[in-house]
Each structure stands twice: as structure tokens, then as C-alpha cells.
């Protein structure tokens, strides 16, 4: 038997086996797109090699033609699979490749041309020859060379994507780059097959693919996975083995820590002591260079190759902006706490003293001075209320982001605030319409501040000789709805949201002072809702909807307070 024939047969047998054997190992690749793309690429390449083998060993010229055409079709599909694999591995969506639909359409048209070649012979002609051994000699037409050039152009797009990815990954990807380039070596064999009798004029690409597959999945599988992970993110990445020794790192890590250069095989604790070599590295590290301070978050995760843990990866992310923002928030929170102490103690204590001394003047001033004294007392009461609102507001925004809600009695707290508001504003008429259901709502102990501010707002912004305030409560299946209606001037539609300070922050919002903004802040913390609507025939209705608690609370009366407080 001709040795050249045996050599061709053996080469394609090994190529097919190499592609098919690699398929099982490929299933261990974690990234879905990469796994699917490489699976289809190896499968079609294995079938391509099998088709070439069938072309060589088939008995009849018709069978040889059929195998050859089949090889041409799966070979073109393999090119598309190669592009899909390269795109997925480098973090691109195959559908987002330039002219993806056009390329797919062209491939389908070319497949149709190849399948119909026996009708038009534009792609190739064939005839049996006896040298260098009996085989079906293929004479390719201009269509073949055009399509071959296009296929290689598309293939080199994939080569470029991979080599670019390896460059940016920065890890030691030289062996992988060599394997990628091996897939292009059959180009030389194709040229020799046309010009020399020692090789047949068929495609030898499956041999290069098999070499690439065996090298990736059985020799450099870990490095293949590391390069993929390192290249798909912009952060610095380190790869450690099970002994916490440095196995690899990307270019970003080397730029961040120049001392990493040439440290493969050394202990991380020795090279980068600021990143502890134990299983749990510090959450953040601070680096100062040339007077510029940067903060980095450290995240560690096991590195899995197949079903086994081969080490761990450490991702170092620049979180300077977020960390600086967090520190600014801490500083502002501390300032709010200081302000809260000033408001809660110093100002309120001084105003209590002022009010106390003013009260001692009652009965000691004439009619002319009595009006001035009443103005002083009202101003003191108003200032004390503002300090309480400010204190509640500070506690609301400086506390936990999500306060712990509990079942709070609605009836006793609402009734107590109505009574207090009536005592504070004896000239107003404040009444409760109907009964307040004995229901518990999800809130905190700051719920009374909501009612106090809405009642006070209804009186203070009323332009009638007698402010009339009506409070109604409706119990629904999952909520309790409190309505506070007044006979005041009402609120224009364009201001119905602005009064709560929506879209504005702080004391300079368009809302009426901080009271309504505090109402909105608290109700949102209770997972409730607040809105304002027109009253009939005049005035406004503030509606607060609160979620009902699962358990009814024990009915308790709030302690009596000074009406001015």
C-alpha cells in the first residue's frame, strides 16, 4: 500500500480523533458562549477531517465526490463557528460582529453553491487519476479560490480577536498564541498540495484545528481559562495556586504593582504584603503615589478548572470614587449628629428658658405690652416646634437606611396629635370624623411626627378666619388610609409634588419648610405613600396610606406632652 496514501489517511484519522476526544474536556469550560462556540468548532472540524478521510478511502468516485462536498460544507460552517468562539472568548457577542447577518447570508449562499456543484461545476471538477496513488483529483475553479480567500479573511478576524485579547490579558499567553497560529499552518500544506505531487490538493485545516484543540484542553487548559477571565475585565487580576504562590497576572495588575514583574512562583505575601496571602484578603487597600491616594477593593474567589479547584483568583478594583463618597457621607453624618445635639439640647434649652422668663411677665404688663408678650410666646413656641421638626428630620435621614418597622397603634397616636394640635391652636376647629379603627400599622415611633406636621401645616397655611380641619380614617384590606382635610386656599396642581420637596433636597426645597419633606421621608421609610388632592368645595386633602401590621398592637395612650413641644 502506498505510504503517501497511508500518511494522508493517518493524518486525518488523528485529526478527527483529536477534535472528537477534546469535546468532552471542552464541556468543563465555565463560560457558556466560549464552551458552545468551541464545541461547534471542534465538532465541525472533526466532521471535516472525517469527510476528507471518507474522500480518500471511499470506493466509488460518486462517494468520493459526496464526501468532498460534505467536507466543503462543514468546513465553511467551521469558519463561522471559529468566529463565534473567538467572539465569545474575547467578550463579544457573536451577533454583534460587524455585518454578522450579511456574513451569515453569504455563508448560506456559498453552501448552496457547493451543494449544487454537480449541476454547474463552478466550484470544482474532478476525475480519477492513478498518481501518486489512485484518487479523485480535484480541479478547483475560480469560485473555490474566491471562497477560500474569504474564509481565510474571516478566520484571520478571529485570529486578531484572540491575539488582541491575549495582549490585553497580560498573562503569559505565549503558548496559547503559538497554538492559535498553528491553526493557520495548513495554509502552507494547501499551497504545497497544488504545486507538489507529495500532497493532495485538498484542505488540511482540520489538522491544525486538532493541534490547537489538544494543546488547549489537555496542556494549557488552566492558562486558557485564566486568559479568558483576565481579559474580560479591566481590573487587576492575580492568579494563585493552592500554595498561595503567584501563577499569573494581567497587565493591569503589573501596571498597578510594578514589583509583580518576574514573580511567577513566588509567594504573594512576600511580593505584595499589603494583600495578605491567606484565604481571605483584606477588603480594601490604600495606595498613595505622588501624593495621590487611591482605594482598591480586594475580592477573592476559587479558580475552577473542570471540576477541581486549582487555586484562586484575586480581583483588585479601583473604588476610589465610591470610597471617597462613603467617607464624605461618614463625615456629613458626624456633622449631622453634632447639629442634632445642638438642636436637641442647646437651642431647645435656651428657648425653654426664654419662654419661662416670658411667662413670668404675664400679669405684669399693661395692655400695650400684652400683645408684644403674646408675640414673644408664639415665636418661642414656633421656634421650639421647628427645632423638634429639625431633630426628627435629622434622625430620619441620619439613621439606618431601612429602619426596623414594627406594629404601631394608629388610633392612640393620631388622636393624641389631634388633641395636641387643638390645644396649640385654640382658634381652629380640629375634629375627627367617624371612628378611628384599632389597627396597627407598619411604622416607627416617629409616626406622630407625620400627623403633627400635617395638622400644623393645615392650620398655619389657612387663610380663613377659622381654620377647619377634618380627620378621617379608612381601614382597607392591607392598609389604613388617613385623610387630613382643610378649608384653606388649596394647592395648585403644579405645586402638589413640589410642596414635598420631590426633586429637591434639603432645606432649600420648594416645600413649605422642612415639615412636609419630613412627612414624605418618614412615610417612604414606612413603605407607605403620601399625596395631596383638592378638597370639596375648597382647601386641600392630605392622604397618607400606611401598610397594616400583621399583629394588632396593644392599645396604649401616648404620654402627655407640653402642647408647645
QUIHUUR-V282279 format. One record per backbone hydrogen bond with DSSP energy under -0.5 kcal/mol. NH is the residue of the N-H (numbers start at 1). CO is the residue of the C=O. If there is no record, write none. Layout:
BEGIN
nh->NH co->CO
nh->NH co->CO
END
This chain:
BEGIN
nh->6 co->2
nh->7 co->3
nh->8 co->4
nh->9 co->5
nh->10 co->6
nh->11 co->7
nh->12 co->8
nh->13 co->9
nh->14 co->10
nh->15 co->11
nh->16 co->12
nh->17 co->13
nh->18 co->14
nh->19 co->15
nh->20 co->16
nh->21 co->17
nh->22 co->18
nh->23 co->19
nh->23 co->20
nh->24 co->20
nh->24 co->21
nh->25 co->21
nh->26 co->22
nh->27 co->23
nh->27 co->24
nh->28 co->25
nh->29 co->26
nh->35 co->31
nh->36 co->32
nh->37 co->33
nh->38 co->34
nh->39 co->35
nh->40 co->36
nh->41 co->37
nh->42 co->38
nh->43 co->39
nh->44 co->40
nh->45 co->41
nh->46 co->42
nh->47 co->43
nh->48 co->44
nh->49 co->45
nh->50 co->46
nh->51 co->47
nh->52 co->48
nh->53 co->49
nh->54 co->50
nh->55 co->51
nh->56 co->52
nh->57 co->53
nh->58 co->54
nh->64 co->60
nh->65 co->61
nh->66 co->62
nh->67 co->63
nh->68 co->64
nh->69 co->65
nh->70 co->66
nh->71 co->67
nh->72 co->68
nh->73 co->69
nh->74 co->70
nh->75 co->71
nh->76 co->72
nh->77 co->73
nh->78 co->74
nh->79 co->75
nh->80 co->76
nh->81 co->77
nh->82 co->78
nh->83 co->79
nh->84 co->80
nh->85 co->81
nh->86 co->82
nh->87 co->83
nh->88 co->84
nh->89 co->85
nh->90 co->86
nh->91 co->88
nh->92 co->87
nh->94 co->92
nh->96 co->93
nh->97 co->94
nh->100 co->97
nh->103 co->99
nh->104 co->100
nh->105 co->101
nh->106 co->102
nh->107 co->103
nh->108 co->104
nh->109 co->105
nh->110 co->106
nh->111 co->107
nh->112 co->108
nh->113 co->109
nh->114 co->110
nh->115 co->111
nh->116 co->112
nh->117 co->114
nh->119 co->116
nh->120 co->116
nh->121 co->117
nh->125 co->139
nh->127 co->137
nh->129 co->135
nh->135 co->129
nh->137 co->127
nh->137 co->135
nh->139 co->125
nh->139 co->137
nh->140 co->138
nh->141 co->123
nh->143 co->122
nh->145 co->141
nh->146 co->142
nh->147 co->143
nh->148 co->144
nh->149 co->145
nh->150 co->146
nh->151 co->147
nh->152 co->148
nh->153 co->149
nh->154 co->150
nh->155 co->151
nh->156 co->152
nh->157 co->153
nh->158 co->154
nh->159 co->155
nh->160 co->156
nh->161 co->157
nh->162 co->158
nh->163 co->159
nh->164 co->160
nh->165 co->161
nh->166 co->162
nh->167 co->163
nh->168 co->164
nh->169 co->165
nh->170 co->166
nh->173 co->171
nh->177 co->173
nh->178 co->174
nh->179 co->175
nh->180 co->176
nh->181 co->177
nh->182 co->178
nh->183 co->179
nh->183 co->180
nh->184 co->181
nh->185 co->182
nh->187 co->184
nh->188 co->185
nh->189 co->185
nh->190 co->186
nh->191 co->187
nh->192 co->188
nh->193 co->189
nh->194 co->190
nh->195 co->191
nh->196 co->192
nh->199 co->196
nh->202 co->200
nh->207 co->204
nh->208 co->204
nh->208 co->205
nh->209 co->205
nh->210 co->206
nh->211 co->207
nh->212 co->208
nh->213 co->209
nh->214 co->210
nh->215 co->211
nh->216 co->212
nh->217 co->213
nh->218 co->214
nh->219 co->215
nh->220 co->215
nh->224 co->220
nh->225 co->221
nh->226 co->222
nh->227 co->223
nh->228 co->224
nh->229 co->225
nh->230 co->226
nh->231 co->227
nh->232 co->228
nh->233 co->229
nh->236 co->316
nh->238 co->314
nh->239 co->248
nh->240 co->312
nh->241 co->245
nh->242 co->310
nh->244 co->241
nh->246 co->266
nh->247 co->239
nh->248 co->239
nh->250 co->237
nh->254 co->250
nh->255 co->251
nh->256 co->252
nh->257 co->253
nh->260 co->257
nh->261 co->258
nh->263 co->260
nh->265 co->246
nh->266 co->263
nh->268 co->244
nh->271 co->267
nh->272 co->268
nh->275 co->272
nh->276 co->274
nh->281 co->279
nh->285 co->296
nh->287 co->294
nh->289 co->287
nh->289 co->292
nh->292 co->289
nh->293 co->291
nh->294 co->287
nh->296 co->285
nh->297 co->317
nh->298 co->283
nh->299 co->297
nh->299 co->315
nh->301 co->313
nh->303 co->311
nh->304 co->302
nh->305 co->308
nh->306 co->28
nh->306 co->304
nh->308 co->305
nh->310 co->303
nh->310 co->308
nh->311 co->303
nh->312 co->240
nh->313 co->301
nh->314 co->238
nh->315 co->299
nh->316 co->236
nh->316 co->314
nh->317 co->297
nh->317 co->315
nh->319 co->295
nh->319 co->317
nh->323 co->319
nh->324 co->320
nh->325 co->321
nh->326 co->322
nh->327 co->323
nh->328 co->324
nh->329 co->325
nh->330 co->326
nh->331 co->327
nh->332 co->328
nh->333 co->329
nh->334 co->330
nh->335 co->331
nh->336 co->332
nh->337 co->333
nh->338 co->334
nh->339 co->335
nh->340 co->336
nh->341 co->337
nh->342 co->338
nh->343 co->339
nh->344 co->340
nh->345 co->341
nh->346 co->341
nh->347 co->342
nh->348 co->343
nh->349 co->345
nh->350 co->346
nh->351 co->347
nh->352 co->348
nh->353 co->349
nh->354 co->350
nh->355 co->351
nh->356 co->352
nh->357 co->353
nh->358 co->354
nh->359 co->355
nh->360 co->356
nh->361 co->358
nh->362 co->359
nh->364 co->361
nh->370 co->366
nh->371 co->367
nh->372 co->368
nh->373 co->369
nh->374 co->370
nh->375 co->371
nh->376 co->372
nh->377 co->373
nh->378 co->374
nh->379 co->375
nh->380 co->376
nh->381 co->377
nh->382 co->378
nh->383 co->379
nh->384 co->380
nh->385 co->381
nh->386 co->382
nh->387 co->383
nh->388 co->384
nh->389 co->385
nh->390 co->386
nh->391 co->387
nh->392 co->388
nh->393 co->389
nh->394 co->390
nh->395 co->391
nh->396 co->392
nh->397 co->393
nh->398 co->394
nh->399 co->395
nh->405 co->403
nh->406 co->443
nh->408 co->406
nh->408 co->441
nh->410 co->439
nh->413 co->409
nh->414 co->410
nh->415 co->411
nh->416 co->412
nh->417 co->413
nh->418 co->414
nh->419 co->415
nh->420 co->416
nh->421 co->417
nh->422 co->418
nh->423 co->419
nh->424 co->420
nh->425 co->421
nh->428 co->425
nh->429 co->467
nh->430 co->428
nh->431 co->429
nh->431 co->469
nh->433 co->431
nh->433 co->471
nh->434 co->432
nh->437 co->435
nh->439 co->437
nh->441 co->408
nh->442 co->547
nh->443 co->406
nh->443 co->441
nh->447 co->444
nh->449 co->446
nh->450 co->446
nh->450 co->447
nh->451 co->447
nh->452 co->448
nh->453 co->449
nh->454 co->450
nh->455 co->451
nh->456 co->452
nh->457 co->453
nh->458 co->454
nh->459 co->455
nh->460 co->456
nh->461 co->457
nh->462 co->459
nh->469 co->429
nh->469 co->467
nh->470 co->485
nh->471 co->431
nh->472 co->483
nh->474 co->481
nh->476 co->474
nh->476 co->479
nh->480 co->546
nh->481 co->474
nh->482 co->480
nh->482 co->544
nh->483 co->472
nh->484 co->542
nh->485 co->470
nh->485 co->483
nh->486 co->540
nh->487 co->468
nh->489 co->461
nh->495 co->492
nh->496 co->492
nh->496 co->493
nh->499 co->495
nh->500 co->497
nh->501 co->498
nh->502 co->497
nh->504 co->501
nh->509 co->506
nh->512 co->499
nh->513 co->511
nh->515 co->512
nh->516 co->512
nh->518 co->514
nh->519 co->515
nh->520 co->516
nh->521 co->517
nh->522 co->518
nh->523 co->519
nh->524 co->520
nh->525 co->521
nh->526 co->522
nh->527 co->524
nh->528 co->523
nh->529 co->545
nh->531 co->543
nh->533 co->541
nh->535 co->539
nh->537 co->535
nh->541 co->533
nh->542 co->484
nh->543 co->531
nh->543 co->541
nh->544 co->482
nh->545 co->529
nh->545 co->543
nh->546 co->480
nh->546 co->544
nh->548 co->478
nh->549 co->440
nh->565 co->562
END
